Amino acid sequence: MARSSITKYAWLSILAAISTIALKSSAYFITGSVGLLSDAAESLVNLLGAGIALAMLTITARPPDEEHLFGHDKAEYFACGAEGALIVLASVSIVIMAIKRFFNPVPIQELGIGLIISAAASLINFVASRILLRAGKKNYSVTLEADAHHLMTDVWTSIGVFCGISAVALTGWQPLDQIVAFCIACYIAWIGSKLIMRSVLGLMDSALPHDKCNGVITVLEKYKSRGIDYHALRTRQAGSRCFVSVHILVPGTWTVQHGHELLEELEADIRSEVMYVTVFTHLEPLEDPVSGHDIELDRCR
């Protein structure tokens, strides 16, 4: 699927966020539950995050240019980090609201209607998150995956709110609503911090995941039986795009044409093993001691 076409999934996230904000806000005004208010606040963050995701996916879809020769794929990490930061900010606002309500409790009313509305909103988020997660994994988009996990966090939040206000209904003890809101805030703060860390690691050019890295090594090891060797293997991930750089050592008696054909074959095999990968190879003679001067780069982190 073309990178430009996945922006439609960001629009799905925006529509889901708008729908859930409307539903959960009405549930809060009906019941007065701070738990439902915290749920609505997170949906507002979902909307902001989806907007940022749309903007970054639009940038990511741009082809390489003279100022960005390796493409714009890293823009996805900005969306991931921004969404994580928004989640953390939302968790802080929930804690503040819960503390205020703890000292100034407001009775919860019309629980049945509020729960029905909240359940409808959660169903919307659940369906949208499954679609986004499937699309994110299929298209190797960290932005869509982050948005999907964010929406799923909203679903778990709603389940927590349901438990909280149900407990209030059963026990009549109002502080349970604030306690549940506080627990929800801690949970979504944890999710937000994980998204921020993923963004930071991506911007720092972290290596490919172990499964992809091992796939590259498997391909390279296969070629050793043909009398060649390799070192200085380096990998990195930039959004959906993967990069592999490796030095290939061949007998010095080989012709340039022979070495070139080998590299073309090897690079094609790596591309068939790892999706969306750009491969850089450097040819060196096996017998030349100078070829080993960069051996310290021989790693696959």
C-alpha positions as CSV (number, residue, x, y, z in Angstrom):
1,M,0.0,0.0,0.0
2,A,1.3,3.5,-0.9
3,R,2.4,5.5,2.1
4,S,0.0,8.3,1.0
5,S,-3.0,6.0,1.2
6,I,-2.6,5.2,5.0
7,T,-3.6,8.7,5.9
8,K,-7.2,7.5,5.6
9,Y,-6.7,5.5,8.8
10,A,-5.8,8.8,10.7
11,W,-9.1,10.2,9.5
12,L,-10.8,7.1,11.0
13,S,-9.1,7.9,14.3
14,I,-10.3,11.5,14.1
15,L,-13.9,10.5,13.5
16,A,-13.8,7.9,16.3
17,A,-12.4,10.6,18.7
18,I,-15.0,13.1,17.9
19,S,-17.8,10.5,18.4
20,T,-16.5,9.4,21.7
21,I,-15.9,12.9,23.0
22,A,-19.5,13.7,22.3
23,L,-20.8,10.5,23.9
24,K,-18.6,10.6,27.0
25,S,-19.2,14.3,27.6
26,S,-22.9,13.8,27.6
27,A,-22.4,10.8,30.0
28,Y,-20.5,13.1,32.4
29,F,-23.1,15.8,32.3
30,I,-25.8,13.2,33.0
31,T,-24.0,11.4,35.8
32,G,-21.6,13.9,37.3
33,S,-18.9,11.1,37.5
34,V,-15.4,12.4,37.6
35,G,-14.4,9.0,36.2
36,L,-16.4,9.6,33.1
37,L,-15.0,13.1,32.9
38,S,-11.5,11.6,32.9
39,D,-12.6,9.2,30.2
40,A,-13.8,12.2,28.1
41,A,-10.6,14.0,28.7
42,E,-8.6,11.2,27.3
43,S,-10.8,11.1,24.2
44,L,-9.9,14.8,23.7
45,V,-6.3,13.8,23.8
46,N,-7.1,11.1,21.2
47,L,-8.5,13.8,18.9
48,L,-5.3,15.9,19.2
49,G,-3.1,12.8,18.7
50,A,-5.1,11.8,15.7
51,G,-4.7,15.2,14.2
52,I,-0.9,15.1,14.8
53,A,-0.8,11.6,13.3
54,L,-2.6,12.8,10.2
55,A,-0.1,15.7,9.7
56,M,3.0,13.4,10.2
57,L,1.7,10.7,8.0
58,T,1.1,13.3,5.3
59,I,4.8,14.4,5.7
60,T,6.0,10.8,5.7
61,A,4.3,10.1,2.4
62,R,6.4,12.7,0.6
63,P,9.2,11.3,-1.6
64,P,12.9,12.0,-0.9
65,D,14.1,15.4,-2.0
66,E,17.4,17.3,-2.1
67,E,17.2,18.2,1.6
68,H,15.9,14.8,2.8
69,L,17.7,12.3,0.6
70,F,16.7,9.4,2.9
71,G,13.0,10.3,2.9
72,H,10.7,11.7,5.6
73,D,9.8,8.5,7.5
74,K,11.2,9.8,10.8
75,A,8.3,12.2,10.9
76,E,6.2,9.4,12.4
77,Y,8.3,9.5,15.6
78,F,7.2,13.0,16.2
79,A,3.6,11.9,16.1
80,C,4.4,9.0,18.4
81,G,6.2,11.3,20.9
82,A,3.6,14.1,20.8
83,E,0.8,11.6,21.4
84,G,2.7,10.2,24.4
85,A,3.2,13.6,25.8
86,L,-0.5,14.5,25.4
87,I,-1.4,11.3,27.2
88,V,0.8,12.2,30.2
89,L,-0.7,15.7,30.3
90,A,-4.1,14.2,30.3
91,S,-3.2,11.9,33.2
92,V,-2.0,15.0,35.2
93,S,-5.3,16.8,34.6
94,I,-7.3,13.7,35.7
95,V,-5.3,13.5,39.0
96,I,-6.0,17.2,39.6
97,M,-9.7,16.8,39.0
98,A,-9.9,13.6,41.1
99,I,-8.2,15.4,44.1
100,K,-10.6,18.3,43.8
101,R,-13.6,16.0,43.7
102,F,-12.2,14.0,46.7
103,F,-12.5,17.1,48.9
104,N,-15.7,18.4,47.2
105,P,-17.6,15.2,46.3
106,V,-20.6,15.5,43.9
107,P,-23.2,12.6,44.0
108,I,-23.3,10.5,40.9
109,Q,-26.7,10.3,39.2
110,E,-28.3,8.4,36.4
111,L,-25.7,5.7,36.4
112,G,-27.5,3.4,34.0
113,I,-27.7,5.9,31.2
114,G,-24.1,7.0,31.7
115,L,-22.8,3.5,31.5
116,I,-24.8,2.7,28.4
117,I,-23.4,5.8,26.7
118,S,-19.8,5.1,27.8
119,A,-20.1,1.5,26.6
120,A,-21.2,2.7,23.1
121,A,-18.2,5.0,23.0
122,S,-15.9,2.2,24.0
123,L,-17.2,0.0,21.3
124,I,-16.4,2.7,18.7
125,N,-12.8,3.0,20.1
126,F,-12.3,-0.8,20.2
127,V,-13.3,-1.3,16.5
128,A,-11.2,1.7,15.4
129,S,-8.2,0.5,17.4
130,R,-8.3,-3.0,15.8
131,I,-8.5,-1.5,12.3
132,L,-5.6,0.9,13.0
133,L,-3.4,-1.8,14.7
134,R,-3.9,-4.1,11.7
135,A,-3.1,-1.4,9.2
136,G,-0.1,-0.2,11.3
137,K,1.5,-3.7,11.4
138,K,0.8,-4.3,7.7
139,N,2.3,-1.0,6.7
140,Y,5.0,-0.9,9.3
141,S,3.7,2.4,10.6
142,V,4.6,3.3,14.2
143,T,2.2,6.2,14.1
144,L,-0.8,4.0,13.3
145,E,0.3,1.5,15.9
146,A,0.7,4.2,18.6
147,D,-2.7,5.6,17.7
148,A,-4.2,2.1,17.9
149,H,-2.7,1.5,21.4
150,H,-3.9,4.9,22.5
151,L,-7.5,4.1,21.5
152,M,-7.2,0.7,23.2
153,T,-6.0,2.5,26.3
154,D,-9.2,4.5,26.1
155,V,-11.2,1.2,26.1
156,W,-9.4,-0.1,29.2
157,T,-10.0,3.3,30.8
158,S,-13.7,3.0,30.2
159,I,-13.7,-0.5,31.7
160,G,-12.0,1.0,34.8
161,V,-14.6,3.8,35.0
162,F,-17.4,1.2,34.7
163,C,-16.0,-0.7,37.6
164,G,-15.6,2.5,39.6
165,I,-19.0,3.9,39.3
166,S,-20.6,0.4,39.6
167,A,-18.7,0.1,42.9
168,V,-20.2,3.5,44.0
169,A,-23.6,2.3,43.0
170,L,-23.3,-0.9,45.1
171,T,-21.5,0.6,48.1
172,G,-22.7,4.2,48.1
173,W,-19.1,5.3,48.9
174,Q,-18.4,8.3,46.7
175,P,-14.6,8.3,47.0
176,L,-14.4,5.1,45.0
177,D,-15.0,7.2,41.8
178,Q,-12.0,9.4,42.6
179,I,-9.8,6.4,43.5
180,V,-10.6,4.7,40.2
181,A,-9.9,8.0,38.3
182,F,-6.5,8.2,40.0
183,C,-5.7,4.6,39.0
184,I,-6.7,5.3,35.4
185,A,-4.5,8.4,35.4
186,C,-1.5,6.3,36.5
187,Y,-2.1,3.7,33.9
188,I,-2.4,6.1,30.9
189,A,0.6,8.0,32.2
190,W,2.6,4.7,31.9
191,I,1.3,4.1,28.4
192,G,2.2,7.7,27.4
193,S,5.7,7.3,28.8
194,K,6.2,4.2,26.7
195,L,5.2,6.0,23.5
196,I,7.6,8.8,24.4
197,M,10.4,6.3,24.9
198,R,9.6,4.6,21.6
199,S,9.8,8.0,19.8
200,V,13.1,8.9,21.5
201,L,14.6,5.5,20.5
202,G,13.5,5.9,16.9
203,L,14.9,9.4,16.6
204,M,18.2,8.1,18.0
205,D,18.5,5.6,15.1
206,S,18.0,2.4,17.1
207,A,18.9,-0.8,15.3
208,L,16.3,-3.1,13.7
209,P,14.3,-5.4,15.9
210,H,16.0,-8.7,16.7
211,D,13.8,-10.7,14.3
212,K,14.6,-8.5,11.3
213,C,18.3,-8.3,12.3
214,N,18.5,-12.1,12.5
215,G,16.9,-12.3,9.1
216,V,19.7,-10.2,7.6
217,I,22.3,-12.3,9.4
218,T,20.7,-15.5,8.0
219,V,21.0,-14.1,4.5
220,L,24.7,-13.1,5.0
221,E,25.7,-16.4,6.6
222,K,24.2,-18.2,3.5
223,Y,26.8,-16.5,1.3
224,K,29.8,-17.6,3.3
225,S,29.6,-21.0,1.6
226,R,30.5,-19.3,-1.6
227,G,33.9,-18.2,-0.2
228,I,33.1,-14.7,1.0
229,D,32.8,-13.0,4.4
230,Y,31.2,-9.9,5.8
231,H,31.7,-7.4,8.7
232,A,30.8,-3.9,9.7
233,L,27.1,-4.8,9.8
234,R,24.9,-1.9,10.9
235,T,21.2,-1.4,10.9
236,R,18.7,1.3,11.8
237,Q,15.0,2.0,11.7
238,A,13.4,5.2,10.5
239,G,9.6,4.9,10.8
240,S,8.6,2.2,8.4
241,R,11.9,2.4,6.5
242,C,14.8,0.0,7.4
243,F,18.4,0.6,6.6
244,V,21.2,-2.0,6.4
245,S,24.8,-1.3,5.8
246,V,27.4,-4.1,5.5
247,H,30.9,-4.7,4.1
248,I,31.3,-7.7,1.9
249,L,34.7,-9.4,1.6
250,V,35.5,-11.4,-1.6
251,P,38.6,-12.9,-3.1
252,G,40.9,-10.2,-4.5
253,T,41.1,-12.0,-7.9
254,W,37.5,-11.4,-8.6
255,T,36.6,-9.0,-11.3
256,V,34.6,-5.8,-10.6
257,Q,31.7,-7.3,-12.6
258,H,31.8,-10.6,-10.6
259,G,31.7,-8.6,-7.3
260,H,28.9,-6.3,-8.5
261,E,26.7,-9.3,-9.5
262,L,27.2,-10.9,-6.1
263,L,26.2,-7.7,-4.3
264,E,23.1,-7.2,-6.5
265,E,22.1,-10.8,-5.6
266,L,22.8,-10.4,-1.9
267,E,21.0,-7.1,-1.7
268,A,17.9,-8.6,-3.4
269,D,17.9,-11.5,-0.9
270,I,18.0,-9.0,2.0
271,R,15.1,-7.0,0.5
272,S,13.1,-10.2,0.2
273,E,13.7,-10.9,3.9
274,V,13.0,-7.5,5.3
275,M,10.2,-5.2,4.0
276,Y,10.8,-1.5,3.2
277,V,14.6,-1.9,3.5
278,T,17.4,0.1,1.8
279,V,20.7,-1.8,1.6
280,F,24.1,-0.3,1.3
281,T,27.1,-2.6,0.6
282,H,30.8,-2.0,0.4
283,L,33.1,-4.5,-1.5
284,E,36.5,-5.3,0.0
285,P,39.2,-7.9,-0.8
286,L,39.6,-10.8,1.6
287,E,43.4,-10.8,1.5
288,D,44.0,-7.1,2.2
289,P,44.8,-6.4,5.9
290,V,43.3,-2.9,5.4
291,S,39.9,-4.5,5.0
292,G,39.9,-5.4,8.7
293,H,40.6,-1.9,10.0
294,D,36.9,-1.3,10.4
295,I,36.1,-4.6,12.0
296,E,35.0,-2.8,15.2
297,L,31.9,-1.9,13.3
298,D,31.0,-5.5,13.1
299,R,27.8,-5.5,15.2
300,C,24.1,-6.0,14.9
301,R,22.6,-4.3,17.9
